[in-house]
Amino acid sequence: MSAVLTHETPTAVRTPGPRRTWSAVIALALFEARRLLLRIPVLLAFAAYIGWTVWRAPDFEDGFPALQDVDRATQAAPLLVALAVLLSVNHAVLRSRRYDTERHFQVLVLAPGWRTAAHALSVVAAALVTALVVLGQFGWAALRSGAVGGGSPGELLVGPLTVLLFGAIGVLLARLIPSAMAAPMAVVLLLFLFVAGAFPAGGGERGTRWLAPIVTESSSNILPSDLIGRPAAWHALYLAGLALTVLLLAVLVGAPRDWKVGAATAGALALAVTGGVAQTADLPGPVQTAREQATNAPEKTQKCVERDGSRYCAFPEWTARTATWAKAADQVRSLAGGTAHDQPIVVRQRIEARYGLQGDGAIAPATAPHQVTVGTAWGGNRVPEFSVAVAGVLVAGDEKAMDSLCDSRMVTVMWLALAGQDDPMQSLRDVRLDDSVSGSAIVVSQTDPLHMGAAQTTVVRELLGKPRDTVAAQVRAHWTELTSPKLTSARAAELLGVPVPKEKDEKCES
């Protein structure tokens, strides 16, 4: 028997066409996206993110949100998801090295660059889920009856784009440094940079601080949308271009000779550079001019409405809130006596906008007779603070004269302001700087703060414990004496039928 050996020429491996390649990439991307979303770190991050969002949403800005602040409030929490995605996608890309299956991929239709592209596309799923949460958070606030203003699409995109960027970093790290320790070290480094505030800090509102993924504002100042001046659209372009650049660089590592990927990377980098340069430019002149006008001459841009003889003037985004202001002001006037009971007032919204969101400058008291300042925030402590301002103007005549209300007229002012609140004693705590209901304290105001002595506090506390209608009748009967600068706390207590305080009146400081 003899054996004849024949040699056959091996058939060439057929390279799949572009359509089959993309079909395979999309199929692998969907598979990896599902695995990515089910990874324990990602699930925990989304659970914490959604839980925090749901817990915080109902009481955001005391139920009276300004949507130009709500959009920025969606940016920080997705950072937790972004870090989890970075860690998990890096782990997924290194799976073949951990299990020593990399050599088996040589028989598959997808080259390393295409497999990297599939992992990169899998990150989009996490970014889309983040976008849904962001839209839900913003939509909840927008549907509130007390909501005002408008949001910026550029600000709303920051959260999802941050997740996309960090996921891209995870993919690129896996291709450049195929080590299981690279991603955890990157997460620790990024956390340190955010917590320590080590990202670049530029001068003023713009500058190199905008090169960070998330740019926060330390101020609680609420401004009209057209005065904010944040380059949100340019920043979104910068993040999108940066994320796309990192993703394409990861693909380029696996396909270094693919000129199409190289050209796309150059285009993405151009987008990132364009957005990066534009967002660091100086604040536009018209925005600064509008801020000056809103601060020094708000009447030029405000709309006024008449309600029961009084005028309520607000910036256009806040006109819907004038009815709420009128309700609070009318409550105070209804308890006053003398001519103050029917005294028309002018409630004008005033802000310090010259320094943007970085400034919380004090607002000077208005000198116009019977003009009351109201801010852009409402709800919570702002309601009794506004009522104190209305009561002070009814008693003193104008906000400038309220500076001298360190005397016992504060008894009349504070009772007028607080008696109509849902919880007068809690409101007393809310308007005092030290949250107390005894002793002397500073009373917070939109303009200059007021001083409330210990004796005055004792009398007010006793008055708030009595039936409101009973005290109101006594206030009207003795209005002239209760609004006299010569009034003492002891005399106020006698007139209003409460025990005379043991504390002595404090002398007003000049």
KOLMAR-991586 format. One record per residue (C-alpha): x, y, z. Coordinates in nm, 2 decimals, padded with zeros to 4 digits. Example, Ala and Ser with C-alpha at 12.3 -4.5 7.8 and 13.67 -1.06 7.14 Angstrom:
// KOLMAR-991586
<node east="01.23" north="-00.45" up="00.78"/>
<node east="01.37" north="-00.11" up="00.71"/>
END
This chain:
// KOLMAR-991586
<node east="00.00" north="00.00" up="00.00"/>
<node east="00.13" north="00.34" up="-00.08"/>
<node east="00.01" north="00.68" up="00.02"/>
<node east="00.00" north="00.98" up="-00.21"/>
<node east="00.03" north="01.31" up="-00.04"/>
<node east="-00.13" north="01.59" up="-00.22"/>
<node east="-00.08" north="01.96" up="-00.14"/>
<node east="-00.38" north="02.19" up="-00.17"/>
<node east="-00.35" north="02.56" up="-00.19"/>
<node east="-00.53" north="02.71" up="00.10"/>
<node east="-00.82" north="02.93" up="00.01"/>
<node east="-00.77" north="03.30" up="00.08"/>
<node east="-00.97" north="03.45" up="00.37"/>
<node east="-01.23" north="03.67" up="00.21"/>
<node east="-01.25" north="04.02" up="00.35"/>
<node east="-01.60" north="04.11" up="00.43"/>
<node east="-01.75" north="04.41" up="00.25"/>
<node east="-01.82" north="04.74" up="00.42"/>
<node east="-02.19" north="04.65" up="00.48"/>
<node east="-02.11" north="04.32" up="00.65"/>
<node east="-01.83" north="04.49" up="00.85"/>
<node east="-02.07" north="04.75" up="00.99"/>
<node east="-02.33" north="04.50" up="01.06"/>
<node east="-02.08" north="04.30" up="01.26"/>
<node east="-01.97" north="04.61" up="01.44"/>
<node east="-02.32" north="04.72" up="01.53"/>
<node east="-02.41" north="04.36" up="01.65"/>
<node east="-02.10" north="04.35" up="01.87"/>
<node east="-02.16" north="04.71" up="02.00"/>
<node east="-02.52" north="04.61" up="02.10"/>
<node east="-02.39" north="04.30" up="02.28"/>
<node east="-02.12" north="04.50" up="02.46"/>
<node east="-02.37" north="04.78" up="02.54"/>
<node east="-02.60" north="04.54" up="02.71"/>
<node east="-02.32" north="04.39" up="02.91"/>
<node east="-02.19" north="04.73" up="03.00"/>
<node east="-02.52" north="04.85" up="03.14"/>
<node east="-02.55" north="04.53" up="03.35"/>
<node east="-02.21" north="04.56" up="03.51"/>
<node east="-02.23" north="04.60" up="03.88"/>
<node east="-02.04" north="04.93" up="03.90"/>
<node east="-02.26" north="05.08" up="03.63"/>
<node east="-02.58" north="04.95" up="03.79"/>
<node east="-02.48" north="05.09" up="04.13"/>
<node east="-02.38" north="05.42" up="03.98"/>
<node east="-02.71" north="05.46" up="03.80"/>
<node east="-02.90" north="05.35" up="04.11"/>
<node east="-02.73" north="05.62" up="04.32"/>
<node east="-02.76" north="05.88" up="04.04"/>
<node east="-03.14" north="05.82" up="03.99"/>
<node east="-03.20" north="05.79" up="04.36"/>
<node east="-03.03" north="06.12" up="04.43"/>
<node east="-03.21" north="06.29" up="04.15"/>
<node east="-03.56" north="06.16" up="04.26"/>
<node east="-03.49" north="06.25" up="04.63"/>
<node east="-03.37" north="06.60" up="04.55"/>
<node east="-03.61" north="06.70" up="04.27"/>
<node east="-03.93" north="06.78" up="04.47"/>
<node east="-03.76" north="07.04" up="04.69"/>
<node east="-03.52" north="07.19" up="04.44"/>
<node east="-03.52" north="07.57" up="04.49"/>
<node east="-03.81" north="07.53" up="04.74"/>
<node east="-04.05" north="07.43" up="04.46"/>
<node east="-04.00" north="07.75" up="04.27"/>
<node east="-03.72" north="07.66" up="04.03"/>
<node east="-03.56" north="07.88" up="03.77"/>
<node east="-03.49" north="07.66" up="03.47"/>
<node east="-03.17" north="07.83" up="03.39"/>
<node east="-03.04" north="07.69" up="03.72"/>
<node east="-03.20" north="07.35" up="03.68"/>
<node east="-03.01" north="07.28" up="03.36"/>
<node east="-02.68" north="07.33" up="03.54"/>
<node east="-02.80" north="07.12" up="03.84"/>
<node east="-02.81" north="06.82" up="03.60"/>
<node east="-02.43" north="06.81" up="03.54"/>
<node east="-02.26" north="06.70" up="03.86"/>
<node east="-02.44" north="06.38" up="03.94"/>
<node east="-02.36" north="06.20" up="03.61"/>
<node east="-01.99" north="06.22" up="03.70"/>
<node east="-02.04" north="05.91" up="03.92"/>
<node east="-02.19" north="05.72" up="03.62"/>
<node east="-01.90" north="05.85" up="03.40"/>
<node east="-01.64" north="05.71" up="03.63"/>
<node east="-01.82" north="05.37" up="03.66"/>
<node east="-01.84" north="05.35" up="03.28"/>
<node east="-01.47" north="05.43" up="03.24"/>
<node east="-01.38" north="05.15" up="03.47"/>
<node east="-01.63" north="04.90" up="03.32"/>
<node east="-01.57" north="04.96" up="02.95"/>
<node east="-01.19" north="04.94" up="03.01"/>
<node east="-01.25" north="04.60" up="03.18"/>
<node east="-01.46" north="04.49" up="02.89"/>
<node east="-01.19" north="04.58" up="02.63"/>
<node east="-00.93" north="04.39" up="02.82"/>
<node east="-01.15" north="04.08" up="02.86"/>
<node east="-00.97" north="03.90" up="02.57"/>
<node east="-00.63" north="03.95" up="02.74"/>
<node east="-00.75" north="03.84" up="03.07"/>
<node east="-00.89" north="03.51" up="02.93"/>
<node east="-00.61" north="03.47" up="02.67"/>
<node east="-00.85" north="03.47" up="02.38"/>
<node east="-00.69" north="03.75" up="02.19"/>
<node east="-00.53" north="03.50" up="01.94"/>
<node east="-00.87" north="03.35" up="01.86"/>
<node east="-00.99" north="03.68" up="01.73"/>
<node east="-00.76" north="03.65" up="01.43"/>
<node east="-01.01" north="03.42" up="01.27"/>
<node east="-01.30" north="03.66" up="01.30"/>
<node east="-01.41" north="03.90" up="01.04"/>
<node east="-01.35" north="04.21" up="01.25"/>
<node east="-01.00" north="04.36" up="01.27"/>
<node east="-00.88" north="04.51" up="01.61"/>
<node east="-00.98" north="04.86" up="01.50"/>
<node east="-01.33" north="04.76" up="01.43"/>
<node east="-01.36" north="04.57" up="01.76"/>
<node east="-01.24" north="04.88" up="01.93"/>
<node east="-01.51" north="05.08" up="01.74"/>
<node east="-01.77" north="04.84" up="01.87"/>
<node east="-01.66" north="04.89" up="02.23"/>
<node east="-01.65" north="05.27" up="02.17"/>
<node east="-02.01" north="05.26" up="02.04"/>
<node east="-02.12" north="05.06" up="02.34"/>
<node east="-02.05" north="05.36" up="02.56"/>
<node east="-02.33" north="05.56" up="02.37"/>
<node east="-02.59" north="05.34" up="02.55"/>
<node east="-02.48" north="05.47" up="02.89"/>
<node east="-02.48" north="05.83" up="02.76"/>
<node east="-02.83" north="05.79" up="02.63"/>
<node east="-02.96" north="05.65" up="02.96"/>
<node east="-02.80" north="05.95" up="03.13"/>
<node east="-02.96" north="06.18" up="02.88"/>
<node east="-03.30" north="06.03" up="02.97"/>
<node east="-03.25" north="06.09" up="03.34"/>
<node east="-03.13" north="06.45" up="03.27"/>
<node east="-03.45" north="06.51" up="03.06"/>
<node east="-03.66" north="06.36" up="03.33"/>
<node east="-03.50" north="06.58" up="03.60"/>
<node east="-03.54" north="06.89" up="03.39"/>
<node east="-03.89" north="06.80" up="03.28"/>
<node east="-04.01" north="06.75" up="03.63"/>
<node east="-03.89" north="07.10" up="03.73"/>
<node east="-04.03" north="07.26" up="03.41"/>
<node east="-04.38" north="07.12" up="03.49"/>
<node east="-04.38" north="07.27" up="03.84"/>
<node east="-04.64" north="07.55" up="03.87"/>
<node east="-04.38" north="07.78" up="04.02"/>
<node east="-04.11" north="07.73" up="03.75"/>
<node east="-03.98" north="08.03" up="03.56"/>
<node east="-03.72" north="08.09" up="03.29"/>
<node east="-03.58" north="07.85" up="03.04"/>
<node east="-03.30" north="07.59" up="03.01"/>
<node east="-03.01" north="07.57" up="02.77"/>
<node east="-02.96" north="07.26" up="02.55"/>
<node east="-02.59" north="07.31" up="02.58"/>
<node east="-02.60" north="07.28" up="02.96"/>
<node east="-02.83" north="06.98" up="02.95"/>
<node east="-02.58" north="06.80" up="02.72"/>
<node east="-02.29" north="06.83" up="02.96"/>
<node east="-02.39" north="06.52" up="03.17"/>
<node east="-02.44" north="06.28" up="02.89"/>
<node east="-02.13" north="06.41" up="02.71"/>
<node east="-01.92" north="06.36" up="03.02"/>
<node east="-02.03" north="06.00" up="03.04"/>
<node east="-01.93" north="05.96" up="02.67"/>
<node east="-01.59" north="06.13" up="02.72"/>
<node east="-01.50" north="05.92" up="03.03"/>
<node east="-01.61" north="05.60" up="02.85"/>
<node east="-01.39" north="05.70" up="02.56"/>
<node east="-01.10" north="05.75" up="02.79"/>
<node east="-01.16" north="05.40" up="02.93"/>
<node east="-01.14" north="05.25" up="02.58"/>
<node east="-00.83" north="05.44" up="02.48"/>
<node east="-00.65" north="05.34" up="02.81"/>
<node east="-00.72" north="04.98" up="02.73"/>
<node east="-00.55" north="05.01" up="02.40"/>
<node east="-00.26" north="05.22" up="02.51"/>
<node east="-00.20" north="05.06" up="02.85"/>
<node east="-00.34" north="04.70" up="02.85"/>
<node east="-00.32" north="04.67" up="03.23"/>
<node east="-00.60" north="04.61" up="03.48"/>
<node east="-00.45" north="04.88" up="03.70"/>
<node east="-00.47" north="05.16" up="03.45"/>
<node east="-00.84" north="05.23" up="03.48"/>
<node east="-00.86" north="05.23" up="03.86"/>
<node east="-00.57" north="05.46" up="03.88"/>
<node east="-00.73" north="05.69" up="03.62"/>
<node east="-01.05" north="05.70" up="03.83"/>
<node east="-00.86" north="05.78" up="04.15"/>
<node east="-00.67" north="06.06" up="03.96"/>
<node east="-00.99" north="06.21" up="03.81"/>
<node east="-01.16" north="06.20" up="04.15"/>
<node east="-00.87" north="06.38" up="04.31"/>
<node east="-00.87" north="06.64" up="04.04"/>
<node east="-01.24" north="06.71" up="04.09"/>
<node east="-01.24" north="06.70" up="04.47"/>
<node east="-00.93" north="06.91" up="04.50"/>
<node east="-01.04" north="07.15" up="04.23"/>
<node east="-00.72" north="07.09" up="04.04"/>
<node east="-00.86" north="07.16" up="03.70"/>
<node east="-00.74" north="07.48" up="03.53"/>
<node east="-00.88" north="07.80" up="03.68"/>
<node east="-00.89" north="08.10" up="03.45"/>
<node east="-00.96" north="08.46" up="03.53"/>
<node east="-01.32" north="08.57" up="03.58"/>
<node east="-01.61" north="08.39" up="03.43"/>
<node east="-01.44" north="08.25" up="03.12"/>
<node east="-01.08" north="08.15" up="03.08"/>
<node east="-00.92" north="07.80" up="03.10"/>
<node east="-01.15" north="07.68" up="03.37"/>
<node east="-01.38" north="07.59" up="03.08"/>
<node east="-01.14" north="07.32" up="02.97"/>
<node east="-01.28" north="07.10" up="03.26"/>
<node east="-01.57" north="06.87" up="03.17"/>
<node east="-01.80" north="07.03" up="03.43"/>
<node east="-01.78" north="07.40" up="03.51"/>
<node east="-01.97" north="07.48" up="03.83"/>
<node east="-02.06" north="07.82" up="03.99"/>
<node east="-02.01" north="07.88" up="04.36"/>
<node east="-02.28" north="08.15" up="04.38"/>
<node east="-02.64" north="08.09" up="04.45"/>
<node east="-02.73" north="08.41" up="04.25"/>
<node east="-03.02" north="08.35" up="04.01"/>
<node east="-03.01" north="08.57" up="03.70"/>
<node east="-03.23" north="08.61" up="03.39"/>
<node east="-03.13" north="08.37" up="03.11"/>
<node east="-02.99" north="08.64" up="02.89"/>
<node east="-02.76" north="08.77" up="03.16"/>
<node east="-02.59" north="08.44" up="03.26"/>
<node east="-02.33" north="08.46" up="02.99"/>
<node east="-02.21" north="08.09" up="03.01"/>
<node east="-02.07" north="07.96" up="02.68"/>
<node east="-02.29" north="07.65" up="02.71"/>
<node east="-02.32" north="07.57" up="02.34"/>
<node east="-01.94" north="07.61" up="02.28"/>
<node east="-01.87" north="07.39" up="02.58"/>
<node east="-02.10" north="07.12" up="02.45"/>
<node east="-01.92" north="07.13" up="02.11"/>
<node east="-01.59" north="07.11" up="02.30"/>
<node east="-01.69" north="06.80" up="02.50"/>
<node east="-01.85" north="06.63" up="02.19"/>
<node east="-01.53" north="06.70" up="01.99"/>
<node east="-01.31" north="06.58" up="02.27"/>
<node east="-01.51" north="06.26" up="02.33"/>
<node east="-01.51" north="06.18" up="01.95"/>
<node east="-01.14" north="06.25" up="01.93"/>
<node east="-01.06" north="06.01" up="02.21"/>
<node east="-01.28" north="05.74" up="02.07"/>
<node east="-01.13" north="05.77" up="01.72"/>
<node east="-00.78" north="05.77" up="01.87"/>
<node east="-00.86" north="05.44" up="02.03"/>
<node east="-00.98" north="05.30" up="01.70"/>
<node east="-00.67" north="05.44" up="01.53"/>
<node east="-00.45" north="05.25" up="01.77"/>
<node east="-00.60" north="04.93" up="01.63"/>
<node east="-00.60" north="05.05" up="01.27"/>
<node east="-00.29" north="05.28" up="01.24"/>
<node east="-00.29" north="05.28" up="00.86"/>
<node east="-00.66" north="05.36" up="00.80"/>
<node east="-00.65" north="05.71" up="00.65"/>
<node east="-01.02" north="05.75" up="00.69"/>
<node east="-01.00" north="05.71" up="01.06"/>
<node east="-00.71" north="05.95" up="01.07"/>
<node east="-00.90" north="06.21" up="00.88"/>
<node east="-01.20" north="06.17" up="01.11"/>
<node east="-00.98" north="06.21" up="01.41"/>
<node east="-00.84" north="06.53" up="01.27"/>
<node east="-01.19" north="06.66" up="01.21"/>
<node east="-01.30" north="06.57" up="01.56"/>
<node east="-01.00" north="06.74" up="01.70"/>
<node east="-01.08" north="07.05" up="01.50"/>
<node east="-01.43" north="07.06" up="01.66"/>
<node east="-01.28" north="07.03" up="02.01"/>
<node east="-01.03" north="07.30" up="01.94"/>
<node east="-01.30" north="07.53" up="01.80"/>
<node east="-01.52" north="07.48" up="02.09"/>
<node east="-01.24" north="07.51" up="02.34"/>
<node east="-01.11" north="07.84" up="02.20"/>
<node east="-01.45" north="07.99" up="02.17"/>
<node east="-01.56" north="07.90" up="02.52"/>
<node east="-01.25" north="08.07" up="02.68"/>
<node east="-01.31" north="08.40" up="02.50"/>
<node east="-01.40" north="08.71" up="02.69"/>
<node east="-01.76" north="08.78" up="02.79"/>
<node east="-01.95" north="08.94" up="02.50"/>
<node east="-01.99" north="09.32" up="02.54"/>
<node east="-02.37" north="09.32" up="02.50"/>
<node east="-02.41" north="09.07" up="02.79"/>
<node east="-02.21" north="09.30" up="03.02"/>
<node east="-02.41" north="09.60" up="02.91"/>
<node east="-02.74" north="09.42" up="02.97"/>
<node east="-02.61" north="09.32" up="03.32"/>
<node east="-02.53" north="09.69" up="03.40"/>
<node east="-02.87" north="09.79" up="03.29"/>
<node east="-03.05" north="09.52" up="03.49"/>
<node east="-02.86" north="09.62" up="03.80"/>
<node east="-02.88" north="10.00" up="03.78"/>
<node east="-03.19" north="10.06" up="03.58"/>
<node east="-03.41" north="09.74" up="03.59"/>
<node east="-03.72" north="09.94" up="03.50"/>
<node east="-03.60" north="09.97" up="03.14"/>
<node east="-03.64" north="09.59" up="03.09"/>
<node east="-03.91" north="09.50" up="03.33"/>
<node east="-04.28" north="09.45" up="03.29"/>
<node east="-04.52" north="09.58" up="03.55"/>
<node east="-04.87" north="09.47" up="03.64"/>
<node east="-05.14" north="09.63" up="03.86"/>
<node east="-05.30" north="09.42" up="04.14"/>
<node east="-05.54" north="09.59" up="04.39"/>
<node east="-05.38" north="09.93" up="04.34"/>
<node east="-05.02" north="09.81" up="04.38"/>
<node east="-04.76" north="09.76" up="04.11"/>
<node east="-04.55" north="09.45" up="04.07"/>
<node east="-04.25" north="09.49" up="03.83"/>
<node east="-04.05" north="09.19" up="03.72"/>
<node east="-03.81" north="09.08" up="03.46"/>
<node east="-04.00" north="08.91" up="03.17"/>
<node east="-03.93" north="08.56" up="03.29"/>
<node east="-04.07" north="08.63" up="03.63"/>
<node east="-04.40" north="08.81" up="03.54"/>
<node east="-04.60" north="08.49" up="03.62"/>
<node east="-04.48" north="08.51" up="03.98"/>
<node east="-04.63" north="08.85" up="04.05"/>
<node east="-04.95" north="08.70" up="04.16"/>
<node east="-04.76" north="08.51" up="04.43"/>
<node east="-04.59" north="08.82" up="04.55"/>
<node east="-04.92" north="09.01" up="04.56"/>
<node east="-05.07" north="08.74" up="04.78"/>
<node east="-04.79" north="08.77" up="05.03"/>
<node east="-04.80" north="09.15" up="05.03"/>
<node east="-05.17" north="09.17" up="05.06"/>
<node east="-05.15" north="08.94" up="05.36"/>
<node east="-04.92" north="09.18" up="05.54"/>
<node east="-05.13" north="09.49" up="05.44"/>
<node east="-05.45" north="09.33" up="05.57"/>
<node east="-05.30" north="09.31" up="05.92"/>
<node east="-05.18" north="09.68" up="05.92"/>
<node east="-05.36" north="09.97" up="06.06"/>
<node east="-05.40" north="10.34" up="05.98"/>
<node east="-05.32" north="10.44" up="05.62"/>
<node east="-05.09" north="10.15" up="05.58"/>
<node east="-05.39" north="09.91" up="05.56"/>
<node east="-05.47" north="10.05" up="05.21"/>
<node east="-05.13" north="10.19" up="05.12"/>
<node east="-05.04" north="10.10" up="04.75"/>
<node east="-04.69" north="09.97" up="04.72"/>
<node east="-04.45" north="09.91" up="04.43"/>
<node east="-04.28" north="09.57" up="04.44"/>
<node east="-03.98" north="09.58" up="04.21"/>
<node east="-03.75" north="09.29" up="04.13"/>
<node east="-03.39" north="09.40" up="04.18"/>
<node east="-03.06" north="09.20" up="04.13"/>
<node east="-02.69" north="09.25" up="04.14"/>
<node east="-02.60" north="09.11" up="03.79"/>
<node east="-02.27" north="09.30" up="03.71"/>
<node east="-02.05" north="09.01" up="03.82"/>
<node east="-02.26" north="08.73" up="03.67"/>
<node east="-02.31" north="08.40" up="03.86"/>
<node east="-01.98" north="08.45" up="04.04"/>
<node east="-02.10" north="08.75" up="04.25"/>
<node east="-02.35" north="08.79" up="04.53"/>
<node east="-02.32" north="09.16" up="04.59"/>
<node east="-02.55" north="09.33" up="04.83"/>
<node east="-02.84" north="09.54" up="04.69"/>
<node east="-02.87" north="09.89" up="04.82"/>
<node east="-03.21" north="09.98" up="04.98"/>
<node east="-03.45" north="10.16" up="04.75"/>
<node east="-03.52" north="10.52" up="04.83"/>
<node east="-03.85" north="10.56" up="04.65"/>
<node east="-04.15" north="10.58" up="04.88"/>
<node east="-04.33" north="10.25" up="04.94"/>
<node east="-04.11" north="10.05" up="04.71"/>
<node east="-04.03" north="09.70" up="04.81"/>
<node east="-03.74" north="09.49" up="04.67"/>
<node east="-03.80" north="09.13" up="04.58"/>
<node east="-03.53" north="08.90" up="04.44"/>
<node east="-03.53" north="08.62" up="04.18"/>
<node east="-03.55" north="08.34" up="04.43"/>
<node east="-03.88" north="08.25" up="04.60"/>
<node east="-04.02" north="07.98" up="04.83"/>
<node east="-03.88" north="07.87" up="05.17"/>
<node east="-03.71" north="08.15" up="05.36"/>
<node east="-03.76" north="08.40" up="05.08"/>
<node east="-04.13" north="08.43" up="05.15"/>
<node east="-04.11" north="08.56" up="05.52"/>
<node east="-03.80" north="08.77" up="05.42"/>
<node east="-04.02" north="08.94" up="05.16"/>
<node east="-04.30" north="08.98" up="05.41"/>
<node east="-04.06" north="09.15" up="05.65"/>
<node east="-03.96" north="09.39" up="05.37"/>
<node east="-04.32" north="09.48" up="05.30"/>
<node east="-04.40" north="09.53" up="05.67"/>
<node east="-04.09" north="09.74" up="05.71"/>
<node east="-04.18" north="09.97" up="05.42"/>
<node east="-04.54" north="10.01" up="05.56"/>
<node east="-04.41" north="10.11" up="05.90"/>
<node east="-04.10" north="10.32" up="05.80"/>
<node east="-04.21" north="10.45" up="05.46"/>
<node east="-03.92" north="10.33" up="05.25"/>
<node east="-03.64" north="10.08" up="05.25"/>
<node east="-03.38" north="10.34" up="05.33"/>
<node east="-03.57" north="10.44" up="05.64"/>
<node east="-03.58" north="10.08" up="05.75"/>
<node east="-03.22" north="10.11" up="05.85"/>
<node east="-03.34" north="10.28" up="06.17"/>
<node east="-03.57" north="10.00" up="06.26"/>
<node east="-03.35" north="09.87" up="06.53"/>
<node east="-03.59" north="10.02" up="06.78"/>
<node east="-03.91" north="09.86" up="06.91"/>
<node east="-04.10" north="09.92" up="06.59"/>
<node east="-03.95" north="09.59" up="06.50"/>
<node east="-04.22" north="09.43" up="06.72"/>
<node east="-04.48" north="09.57" up="06.48"/>
<node east="-04.28" north="09.49" up="06.17"/>
<node east="-04.21" north="09.13" up="06.27"/>
<node east="-04.56" north="09.05" up="06.38"/>
<node east="-04.71" north="09.19" up="06.06"/>
<node east="-04.46" north="08.99" up="05.86"/>
<node east="-04.50" north="08.66" up="06.04"/>
<node east="-04.86" north="08.64" up="06.17"/>
<node east="-04.99" north="08.54" up="05.83"/>
<node east="-04.74" north="08.27" up="05.76"/>
<node east="-04.84" north="07.90" up="05.77"/>
<node east="-04.60" north="07.84" up="06.06"/>
<node east="-04.52" north="08.17" up="06.23"/>
<node east="-04.27" north="08.04" up="06.48"/>
<node east="-04.08" north="07.85" up="06.21"/>
<node east="-04.08" north="08.16" up="05.99"/>
<node east="-03.94" north="08.35" up="06.28"/>
<node east="-03.65" north="08.11" up="06.29"/>
<node east="-03.61" north="08.13" up="05.91"/>
<node east="-03.57" north="08.50" up="05.89"/>
<node east="-03.31" north="08.52" up="06.18"/>
<node east="-02.95" north="08.46" up="06.09"/>
<node east="-02.90" north="08.22" up="06.39"/>
<node east="-03.23" north="08.03" up="06.34"/>
<node east="-03.32" north="08.12" up="06.70"/>
<node east="-03.65" north="08.24" up="06.87"/>
<node east="-03.49" north="08.40" up="07.17"/>
<node east="-03.23" north="08.67" up="07.23"/>
<node east="-03.11" north="08.93" up="06.98"/>
<node east="-03.04" north="08.84" up="06.62"/>
<node east="-02.99" north="08.97" up="06.27"/>
<node east="-03.30" north="08.96" up="06.05"/>
<node east="-03.21" north="08.86" up="05.69"/>
<node east="-03.33" north="09.09" up="05.41"/>
<node east="-03.29" north="09.14" up="05.04"/>
<node east="-03.12" north="09.47" up="05.11"/>
<node east="-02.96" north="09.58" up="05.44"/>
<node east="-03.02" north="09.34" up="05.73"/>
<node east="-03.23" north="09.44" up="06.03"/>
<node east="-03.15" north="09.41" up="06.40"/>
<node east="-03.40" north="09.25" up="06.64"/>
<node east="-03.33" north="09.29" up="07.01"/>
<node east="-03.39" north="09.03" up="07.28"/>
<node east="-03.68" north="09.22" up="07.43"/>
<node east="-03.84" north="09.26" up="07.09"/>
<node east="-03.80" north="08.89" up="07.03"/>
<node east="-03.97" north="08.80" up="07.35"/>
<node east="-04.27" north="09.03" up="07.27"/>
<node east="-04.30" north="08.89" up="06.91"/>
<node east="-04.28" north="08.54" up="07.04"/>
<node east="-04.57" north="08.60" up="07.28"/>
<node east="-04.78" north="08.77" up="07.01"/>
<node east="-04.74" north="08.48" up="06.77"/>
<node east="-04.88" north="08.26" up="07.03"/>
<node east="-05.21" north="08.46" up="07.05"/>
<node east="-05.50" north="08.45" up="06.81"/>
<node east="-05.41" north="08.65" up="06.50"/>
<node east="-05.75" north="08.83" up="06.48"/>
<node east="-05.73" north="08.94" up="06.84"/>
<node east="-05.38" north="09.09" up="06.80"/>
<node east="-05.47" north="09.24" up="06.46"/>
<node east="-05.76" north="09.44" up="06.62"/>
<node east="-05.52" north="09.57" up="06.89"/>
<node east="-05.26" north="09.66" up="06.63"/>
<node east="-05.51" north="09.87" up="06.43"/>
<node east="-05.64" north="10.04" up="06.75"/>
<node east="-05.29" north="10.15" up="06.85"/>
<node east="-05.13" north="10.18" up="06.51"/>
<node east="-04.99" north="10.54" up="06.56"/>
<node east="-04.81" north="10.45" up="06.88"/>
<node east="-04.69" north="10.12" up="06.76"/>
<node east="-04.52" north="10.28" up="06.46"/>
<node east="-04.36" north="10.56" up="06.65"/>
<node east="-03.98" north="10.57" up="06.69"/>
<node east="-04.03" north="10.64" up="07.06"/>
<node east="-04.20" north="10.30" up="07.11"/>
<node east="-04.04" north="10.07" up="07.37"/>
<node east="-04.08" north="09.70" up="07.39"/>
<node east="-04.25" north="09.73" up="07.73"/>
<node east="-04.50" north="09.97" up="07.59"/>
<node east="-04.57" north="09.75" up="07.29"/>
<node east="-04.63" north="09.46" up="07.52"/>
<node east="-04.88" north="09.67" up="07.72"/>
<node east="-05.07" north="09.79" up="07.42"/>
<node east="-05.09" north="09.44" up="07.27"/>
<node east="-05.18" north="09.26" up="07.59"/>
<node east="-04.88" north="09.03" up="07.64"/>
<node east="-04.64" north="09.02" up="07.94"/>
<node east="-04.38" north="09.29" up="07.96"/>
<node east="-04.04" north="09.15" up="07.87"/>
<node east="-03.77" north="09.12" up="08.14"/>
<node east="-03.50" north="09.22" up="07.89"/>
<node east="-03.41" north="09.58" up="07.84"/>
<node east="-03.42" north="09.75" up="07.50"/>
<node east="-03.08" north="09.78" up="07.33"/>
<node east="-02.95" north="10.11" up="07.21"/>
<node east="-02.93" north="10.15" up="06.83"/>
<node east="-02.59" north="10.17" up="06.69"/>
<node east="-02.53" north="10.47" up="06.46"/>
END
